[in-house]
Amino acid sequence: MSERDRAAKETIRARHRAQRAAMDTGQRDTAGARIAIHGARWAHQLADATPSTFCAYLGVVPEPPTLPLIRELHRRGHTVLLPICEPDRQLSWTRWTPEAEFVRSRFAPVLEPAGARLGFSAMASVSGLLIPATALDLSGNRIGQGGGYYDVLLGSLAGAEIDIPLTAIVFDGEVLPAGSIPAETFDRKVPAALTPSGLVPLLPAS
């Protein structure tokens, strides 16, 4: 990727982070409640109304709130796995319960649940993957938080030929026109965005 494209991605990331930081608590709470409704519906369709396993993450200010969705998935009988950052940009996972204690990550500026860790092999039983993003475009390109953990995870899933339905969670207005986000060789396309207004398909129908 050229320096120009890298600078373009950083500009987009910085712009959307500033917009997120300007949101008030009421806007954020409303967005979280709506994301929970649409995300639970997405999970219901994927799991065919059967209790299943979903990977999510804890979205904290200024990210879109995800705790309402996590709670709703759990209420419906699903197992929810949350990520733990490991060395070399790897992720392990632990099961979330309403009593979960969160601690500061050793490797990233995020909160992680304390608990027994599950490795990559846990992905074989996952019905859906909810991942973070700062922005997406209608071509399926994603700008993450900059840590690279999910780029590594998606690359590992592709390498292992594990095909898990996934969506990235963003606020309304963070789904950009096709081709807006420069793509690097290691980037993996995201097929859908989960927003407060609903699920937005990103990739052209095949």
N, C-alpha and C positions, 0 to 999 in steps of 0.2 A: 504494500500500500504506500502511496506517495505521501510526502509530508503534508501536501495540500489536503488530501483526504483525511489524514489523521487530525489535522487542525479543524476540518469541517465537523468531524465526529465530536471533538472536544467542545466546539462551539455549541452544537446541538445539546450535548449533555449539560453544559453549564447553563444554557438558557432554560431548559426544563427543570433543572434543580432550583433555579431562582424562582420560577413560577410556582413550583411546589412549596417552597419556603414561604411564599406570600399567601398561601391558603390559610383560612382561619379554621378553628376547631370544628365549627358547625359544618363547613364544607367537607372536611375530612371525614367526619362521622357519617354524614349522608352518603358519601362515596363508599365508605366501608360497608354500610348496610346494603347498598345496592349491589356491590361486588359479591357479597355473600349470597344474595338471591340468585344472581346469574351464575355464579360459580357452582353453587349447589345443584342448579338445574343441569349444568354441563356434566357434573359428576354423576348425577342420576341417569342421564342418557348413556354415558360411557359404561356404567356398571350395570345397566339394565335393571335398575332398582334393587340391586343386590349389594349388601355390605362388602366393600372392597378397600383397597389401599391406595392412598393418594399422597404424593409428595407436595408439600407446600413450603412456605417460609414465613417468618415473622416480619411483616412490613411495619417499620416504625417511622415516625416523623423524620423527614418530609415525604416518605414513600406512601403509596396507597395503603390504607389499613387492611390487613389480612386476618387479624384475629377474629373478627366476626365470621368470616368464611371458615376458618379453622374450627371454630366452635360449632358451626352449623354442620359441617361434615361429620364431626364427632357425634353430634346429637343424632344424626341419621344412621349411626352405627358403623361409619367408615373408620378405618385405621388411618391416622394422619402421621406422616413422617416429616420431621423437620431437619434441616441440614446442620452439620457441624463442619467447620473449616479445618482441614488437615494440611500438613506440609505439601509442597509441590502443587498447590491449587486443587487438591483432591477434596471431595466431600464424603463424609460418612453421614449416617442418619440415625435419629432416635425417635421413638414413638412419643407423640404428644398426648397428654391428658390434662384435664382442667387444673390439676394440682401441680403441673410442671413448674419447676424452678428454672429461671433463666439467668445465665451468667455471661460475662463478657468473654468473647472469643480470644484465644491466644494469638490468632493469626490474622484477624480482620476486625474492622471497627463495627461489629455487629453483636447482637445478643443471641445466645444459643441455649437450647434446653439441656439441662443436665440429665444424664441417663445412659443406659447401656447403648453402645454404638453398633450399628449395622453397617456392613461394608457394601461394596458395589453389587454384590450378588443379590441384595434385596431388591434391586431394580427389576428382577425377573418376575416379581409378583405385583408390580405397581400398575394400576389401571389408568392413571393420569398424573401429569407433572405440571405443576403451577410454578412458574419461574419469574424472577424480577426483571424489570427493564426500566430504563429511563425514557426511552422512546422506541417506537417501531414504525416501519413504513409498510405500505400496502404490497410491497414486493417480498415481505417476510423478513427484512433485515432488522436487526435488533441492536440497540445500544444498551449495554448493561451498566453496572455501577463502576466498572473499571478494574475489578479484581481478577476477572478471568475464570472464576471457579465454574460458572455454568458453561462457558465455552469448552472447558476441559470435559465437563460431564457430558455435554451433548456430543462431543467428539468421541468419547468413550462408548456411548450408547450406539453411535453409528458404527464404530469399529467392531463392536460385539454383535451387531445386527439385531439390537433390541429396539423395537419400534413401539415407543410409548406415546400416546396422544398427549400433546402439550399445548399450553397457552401461556402467554406472558401477561402480567397484570400491570396496567397503566391507567392513568386518569384519562377522562375524555379530553380530546385535544392533543394527546400525545401519540396518536396514530397519524402519521404523515403521508403525503402523496408518494406513490410508487417511485423508487429510485432516489428518495431524499437522503438515505443513509448509505454512505460508502461501505462496501463489504470487503472484508479481508479473506484470505484464502481459507483460514481456519473457521470462519464464521459459519454457523448452521442456521438455516432458515427456520423461522417460527411460523406455524400455520395459522395462528389465531391470536387475537388480543382480547383479554377479558377486561372490560371497562365498566364503569358505573352504569352506562347505558345498555350494556349487553355484550355478547360475544361478537367480535368482528373478524370475519375470515380475511386472511391476508394473502394467501397464495392463490394463483389462478386455479380454477377447477381443472383437474386432469381428465 
